[in-house]
């Protein structure tokens, strides 16, 4: 049986990859995927703690977190598509929505 340490190490690694991706990349779709990777890393840690302590509350929380992440994905992709239609690019450096 694999211990909780390995699951938490994998979760931390996935979360760090997501943070680096958000900070370094300039493509909005890649940034969005890195945010989803960070959410999945947190879900993995919740599942591993839930399994380790034999409590179902963490698994229920992950179920609701996945439902919220699905809704967030729909809204986020709709915003990215709307920005692409106006600017013909999803590069974050070229988007200036808050300027007059």
C-alpha angles and dihedrals in degrees: 000000000000115000126234090250092070093049092049091047090052090047091051091048092051091047092051091049088052093050092049090048093051093048098044108034125080100194112100094215093052091048089051091051090050091053089052089049089054091050090051090050090056090047090052091053091048091051093047093051090046091052093045095053095037093237123135096205093089092052091051090050090052090052091056091042091055091049091052091045090053091053090046090051092054093049093042094050091047090054091047091050091049091051090048092052092054100040103022087226138078094203108129092213092060097048114096104168095147096054123093 
